[in-house]
Amino acid sequence: MIKQCAIIFGCLFIGELIVYFTGIKIPASIIGMLLLTSLLLLKIIKLDDVKEVSNFFVKHMGFFFIPPGVAIMVYYTLFKNELVAILLSAIISTLVVFFVVGWVYQKTMKHDE
């Protein structure tokens, strides 16, 4: 378990270093997970090296949404002023993702046939 955590958090740490030294405007967690995904795809890290801890994180993912949920409740007055813009952007982006994924799926299925 310690080795698995070290691999996952090591990728996150490298992502933090990349953001710190380059000033890239991408969250370090995204860069770290892209790094971990790349290492898995290149078979530098085996899936068994991170499987148990990854399954634990996925199984308890809801727990990790508690702090942002509490923050939204605490800062509701700030969100209230921009609620229409937030909801509108959430709805529009959801619809765009929905239609793009559907379109890509249809193209992929036609290509496979």
Buried (B, 14 or more C-beta within 10 A) or exposed (E): EEEBBBBBEBBBEBBBEBBEEEEEEEEBEEBBBEBBEEBBEEEEBEEEBBEEBBEEBEEEEEEEEEEEEEEEEEEEEEEEEEEEEEEEEEEEEEEEEEEEEEEEEEEEEEEEE
